[in-house]
Every structure is written in structure tokens, then in C-alpha cells.
Amino acid sequence: MVRRIAVALVCVLVVSGLGGCGGGAVGGVHAFAVQAVAAGVPSLAPFFEEKQGLGQDATVRSMPVRGSLQQGDTPGLYGGTKKPTVCDVARLKRFLTDPANRRKAVAWSGVLGLRTDQIPGYLDRLTPVLLRHDTLVQNHDYKKGKATSYNSLLQSGIAILVDTRGEPAAKCSCGNPLRPFKGDADRISVKFADGNKKWNGYAVSSVVALRPAPRKMERLVLVDVGDPDRGIRRPVGTTGRSDADFDTRTRHPVPDLAGRTFGQARQQLVSGGLAVGYAGSAPPSDDARVIASDPPAGTELRFGEYVTVSVAGATSGGVTSTPPDPTGPTGPTGSTGPATSSGPTLGPATSTAPPPSTSTPAPPTTSPASEPPPTTNAPVTTTPMTSASMTTSAPVTSSAPLTTTPTTSVTTET
């Protein structure tokens, strides 16, 4: 009896994502089992019949990342296309509000922490994008009248809907609800099965897990997957018909980040259209002090290029995930603080605050912008980076913190 109880407890840990049983081991440490989902391959148990053309995936080679955990407002994280309808949101809304599909609607909304009557308003705030990286998510099939969760690696080029903080909300082609991946992106065991063969260009360096942007966004800033020189500013809740273009080749200097906290440095880089890189399996905490960047201040980069930040010491902190906001931009958000907006204009936001003193600074208040403003600063010397872990929580469900030391290797199964 005792042995049976022990086996049952192990199974519970596996199902909840606290253990790696069934996923193999990476470097002697348990890995998180992940099911590969290739672009264009239909789900075996979808919420919505894929043959009806709800969403259209594209062929996109995955882009490398510097840091496997990125926030939803990272410049260039997502892609777009001149084709206005990669996801038929109106059809998904009709399907989920049809009384004949109420059972599916209850399961779908439950994953996202919504009531069924909140589905239409929630869908109106979602935005279709194309993945530019192989992306880890918590996926959900529809089986026996319920949503069944499992870890998935979505191939770049898959069309998804994201919320106002850039978190995945649904897979376009089948309507399956998505939530953030709750494991360690550097300790995964990927299984390619059920028609999802290992795709060309698959590489560990291109795998990313997502966390919410620190505040709601009024627009997403995308890169055209067919023409990387074309940037797209897409208002949140629109499907592409209101897109505005900009030139991603315009070069902008790396700002002087020395002396700022990591949280402040990240906000300044994002506002300038640059992505934030770091070493290790998790970004430094927001209060870690920046000592240098690579490339150094003054180096000119194009939109979405990475700036790797080095920090000296760190304490607990980091990004916190929040559940979906069922009441819209002006209602409660479920976060620990009030959300802010970047305003009605499409112009870039800028950061003008001077470097902080040695006392603990206040959190940044500027909002993400769509197009980087040029600023020029004196270069600094790049020094080796250290990283500290951050704590996260995912909407609706949560996982226990990892207690083992993350490794940097990833195994795959074919």
C-alpha cells in the first residue's frame, strides 16, 4: 500500500509539471516533457475543426534568441504579414458563442480564467501574430468534454492570438487555448510524434518561453516574416487592416545603461526598439544593477537586435504573470498594481530619466513604444555577465519553483 501511494505521488508530480518523469533527463537533471507541434499539422483533438480555415500558418525560419525567457513586448518577438487575416477571430467568436458549442465554450473559457459571457469581449482584445521563434506554451486539447493540458513547442510560423501583454492566448488554426509554459525552457525533452516531424532549422538557441509585458500595450510591433526590412505597428485587438509600416533598417544607438537597474535598462531598450539579452536560464532580477552592455553604448543597431546586459549582484524579483483581463483596458487587471497605457498616439516613447543613484530606484513608468527613438551615449566597457533567477507565476494555474540547478542542454526525441 505504501509503495502504491508513493507511485501515485510521483504520477501527480509528473502531471502537475513539478517533476520530469516521462520527459527523460538533461545533464542528470529531470527534464520537462514537451510535445512538438509543427506548422500546418492539424491537432488530433482540436476545439475547432481545422479544415474550416480558422487560421493560416506560414513558413518561417526560427530566429535565435539571447535568453530563453522573454517578455511579450520584446521588439521583434512576433511577426506579421501583409495578408490581413491569418486568424479569423470573428469566426472563432461565433463558434464559441453558439449555444450548440456551449460545452466547448465552458472548457475554453475555464482555461483562460473567464466566464462564458466574457468570451466576446476577451476575443475583441486579442491580436493575431506569427511566431518568429520556436515557442514553448501550455497547450490544451479538447477531450471527453474537457480541456486537457500538455506542454508544447510551437514551431515558428504558427499563427496565434496574443493578449494585451503579449502572452499567447489561442492557436489560430484550431482555437485551442494557450497559457505560458510553466517549466524551465533550458530543461526540456522534446518529442516529435503524431505527424509532427522534426522541422528544418530546429535549434535549441531558437527556443523561447514567454512572460507578460509589465503593462498593457496599445499596439504590437512586429516584423514582416516575408520582408524583414518592413516593420508593422498593429493596434491591439485588430487583425491587420489597420497596420502601419516602418523601416526596420533604421539604426539606433545603444543607450548608456550603466548604473541603472535591470528593470529600468530593459524598459529603456524596449522603448528604443531593441531586445534585451542575458546569460543563463533566467533574466536578472529587476533590481540588479547594470554594469555594462554588449555591444557597448553608442553602437548602432537595427530594430529588434539584441543588447546583452551585464549586472553586478541581484536580489529576488523579476516578472510576474497575471491572469487574463476580462473587463478590458479600463477595468481591473488582476495584477499587483495598476496597468498603464502608452497613450493614443503611435509615436515612440522615450526615457529621459537620469541614471539612478545608489539608493533603490523607483520602477520605470514609461510604456513600450512602437519605433525606437535615437539617443546617443558614450560607450562603456563590456564585462562578463552574471545572472540571477527570477520568480514567475502563470495565469490561472501555477507551478512550484524549481529546486535544481538549471542546465543549458536540451534533448529531443524523434
N, C-alpha and C positions, 0 to 999 in steps of 0.2 A: 504493500500500500504506500509506504514512504517513497519507494522508488517511482511508483506511478505518479505521485504528486510532484516529485522533482522533475520528471519528464514533462508533465503538464506545464509547470512553471517555465521551463525552457521554451516550450512552444509559445507561451504567452509573450515572452520577451522577443521572440522572433517576429510574431505578428505585429507587435507594437513598435518594432523598429529599434528596440533597445539592444538587441543583440545582432550578431551577424550570421547565425546559423542558417545554412542553406545558401548563403552567399559566398562561402569559401573564406579564405584568409588572404590578407595582403601583408607581406612582410611579417608574418606571425601574428598579426592582429586581425580580429574578426572584421569582415567586410560587409557592407550593405548590399544585399541582392537587388539588382536593378534590371528591369526588362527593357530591352531596346525597342524603340518604335521608329521605324523608318518612314521617310516622307512618301506619301502616296499609298502606303499599305493600310488597308482598312482594319479597324478594330474588330475583334471577334465577338465582342459583346457591347456594342455602342448604345448610347442613349438615343441617337438619331440615326436613321438609315443613311449610310454614306453615299449610296448611289443617287440620292436626290440632289446632290450638288450643293450642300450647305457651305462647304469651304473648299478652297483650292490651294494645295501645297505647291511649292516651287523648287527648282533645283538650285541649291545654294551651297557653296563650299564653306565649311565651318571656319570661322576666324579664330586665331589663338587669343587667349586672354592672359593677363598678368594678375593672377589672384582668382581662385576658383569660386569665390563668393562675391557677387556684385549686386549693387542696389538697382532698383528699377528705373532710376533716372540717369543711369550711366550713358553718356553720349555715345551714340553708335551701337548701343547694345542690341537694338532691334532694327529690322529692315522694313522697307516698304516697296511699293511698285507703282508704276503709272496706271496699272489696272485698278480701277476704283473698288472692286468688290471681290476681295479674296475671302471674305466671310459674309454670309447672308444673315445678318443679325436679325432682320425683320422676320425672316422665316423661322429662325430659332425661337423668337418670341411667340409667334403664332403657335408653334408646336407645343411649347411649354405652358401656354395659357389655354390650350384646347382642353375642355373637360374630359375628353376621351383619354388624354395623356396625364391625368392628374397624379397617378401613382409615380410616374417618372418625374413629374414636377416636384413632388414632395421629396423624393430621393435627391434630386439635383439641387434643390434649394437648401436641403439639410447639410450637404457638403460645404456650402458656402456660408452657412450661418444665417440664412434668410428664411422668411415665411414665404409661402407661395404667392401671396398678394404683393410681395416686394420684388418679384422677378422682373416685371416690365421696366420699372424704374432703374433697377440694377443693370439690366442689359443696355439701357439707354446711355449709361456712363462707361461702357466698355468700348475698347478701341482695337480694331484688327491690326495685327502686325505679322511679320515673318521673322522667324528665328534666324539669327546670324551666327549662333553658336549651338553646338550640341548641348541641350539644356536639361538638367535634372528637375523633375517635378514629382509630386504625388498625384498620380493619375487615378481615375475611377471608371471602372466598367459598370454596366447595369446587368445584374444577375439576380434572378429569382425575386424580382421586385425591389431590390435594394442596390445601393451604391457600394461597390466593392473596391477598396483602395489598394494600390500597389505602387511601388517606386518605378519610375520610368525615366529613360533617357530619350528625349525627343530629338530627332535629327534636325540639323539646321535646314531651313527651307519650309518647315511645317508652319502652317498658319494657325495662330492662336488669338484669343481675345485677352487683353490685359486690363486691369482696373486703373483707377486714377493715381495709384502709386507704382504702377509698372509691374505689378505681380500677375502671373498667369492666372486666368480665371476659367477658361474653357478652350478645348481643342476644336477648331472650326469645323473640320470635316465630319466629325461625329457628335459634337456637342458635349462630349464628356467633360465634366467639371475637373479643374486642376487646382492644386494647392501647392505651396512651396515644399520642396524636398526637405526632409527633417533630419537627414543623416549628415555624414561628413563626405563632402564631394571628393576628397582625396583618398577615401577608403571605400571604394565601390567594386563590385564584381558584376560586370555587365553580361547579360545573357541575350544572345541573338537567336531568336526562335520564332515559330509561327509565321513564317514568311518574311520576317524582319532580318534579312541578311546583313552582315557587317558591311557598312557602306564605304565607298571610296573616300579617302580623306579623313577617316575617323582617327582621332588622336587625343590622347589624354589632355594635352595642352589646350584643347579647344572646348573642354567640358566646363560648364558653369552652372552654379546654383544661384537662385535669386532671392533677394530680400526686398522689402518695400522701400521706396524712396522715403526720406524723412518727412516729407509733406506732400500734399496733393499737387498734381501737376495740371496745368491748364492745357498743355499740349505735349505731345511726344515728338522727340527729334530723332528722325530715322535716317537711314542711308538706303538709297535705291539699290536693291540687290542686283538689278540689271545694269546699272550705271553708277558705280561707287563715287563718281565725281559729283553726283546730284544728291543733295540733302533734302529732306522732306520735313516740314513742320506741320504736324497733323493735330488739329484740336481734339481734345479728349471727347469721346462719345461720337466721333464722326468716322465714316467708313472710307474716306479718301477723296471725296468730291470737293472738300474744302482745303485740300493740301496747298501749301505754299513752298516754293523751291528756294534753295540757297546753294552756293558753291562750296563743297567740302574741301576744295583745294586751297581755299584762302588760309594762309598760315598765320598763326598767332603765337606770341611768345609765352613760354612757361613763366608764371609769376614767381616772385621770391616767397617761398613758403617757410623759410627757416624761422623758428620761434613760435609759429602757430601750432595749435593743437591739430591732431589728425582730422577731427571733425570739421574744423574751420578750413583746413587745407583742402579737404575733399570738396566742400561746398564751393570754394573759390575756383577749383579746377573744373567742376561740373558746370558752373556758371559761365566759364570761359570755353566750354565745348570740348574739354579734354577729359579722358578717362583716368581713373585712379588705379595704379598698380601697387602691389605689395608682395613681399615674400612670405612663405608659409601657407598654412591651410586656412587661416582666418585673418581678416584685416586687423590692424592695431585698434585698440580701444579709442573712442573719440577724444579722450583727454590726454592721449600720448603726445609728447612734444616732438615736433618735426625738426630734424637737424639738417636735412639735405634732400635733394630730389635728383632723379636720373631720368632724362637729361637735366642739366642744371638750369637755373633761372636765366631767362633771355633766349633760350633755344626756341626756334620757331617750329611749330608742328601744325599739321592739318587737323581738321575736325575729327574727334574720336580717337586720336592716338593716345597711347598710354604714357603717363608720368609716374614712375615708381618712386614712392615716398619712403624715406628712412626716418625712423623715430628713435628716441633715446628714452627708454623706460616707458612703462604704461601701467595703468590700473584697470580695474574692471570697468566695463562699459560696452558701447557698441550699438548696433542697430536692433531695434525691437520691432517685431512684426505685429500687425494689427488685423483684426477681422474685417471683412468687407463692410463698407458703409452703406446701409440700406436706405439712408434718408437723403442722400445727395450732398453736394458741396456745401450747403449752408446748414446742414444738420449735424448731429453728433457723429463722431468718427470712431469711437471705441478706443481711441489711443489715449496715452497717458497725458497728453497735452493738446491744446487746440491746434487744428491744422491751419496753415496759411496758404494764401494764393499769390501767384505771381502777377496778378492784375490782368486787365482786359487786353493789354497791348501784346503784340508779338515781338516786340523788341527785346534785346538781350538784357539780362540783369547784370549788375556789376557789383563788385565788392570793393568798398573804399576804406574799410576799417584798417587802422594801422596794426602792425604786429602786436600781439598781446604782451603784457608784462609778465613777470614771473609768478604773479598771483593767478589763481584759477580763473580763466576767462568764461564769459557767458557763451551759451551755444549760438551758432550763427543764425541769422534771421533772414538772409537773402534767399530767394526762391530760385529753382533751376531755370535756366534760360534756354532759348532755342538755338541761338547762334552766338559763338564766342566773341566777346569784345577784346580788342587788342590792348595789352598792357605791357610795358617794358620794365624790367627789373635787372639789377646787377646779378651776375652769375654767382653761384655758390659752389663749394667743393662737395662732390658726392662722396658719401661714406657708406660703409656696409650697413645693411638694414637689419633691424630686429623686429620681431612681430609679437604681438600678444593676442591671446584669444579673446573673442567677444561672445557675449551671450545673445541668443536669439530666441524668439518664440514665433510659432507659426499660427496663422488664423485658424480658428475653430478647434484644431487639435494641437497638441504639443508633444514633444519627445523629451526624454530625460537627457541631461547633458552627458557628453561623452567623458569617460573617465580614463581612457587610454590615450597614449601619445599618438597623434596622427602621423601617418607615413605619407610619402609622396608618390607611391606607386599604385597603379590600378590594374586589376586583372580583368580579362574578358573571356567569355566562353562562347564558343561557336556551336 
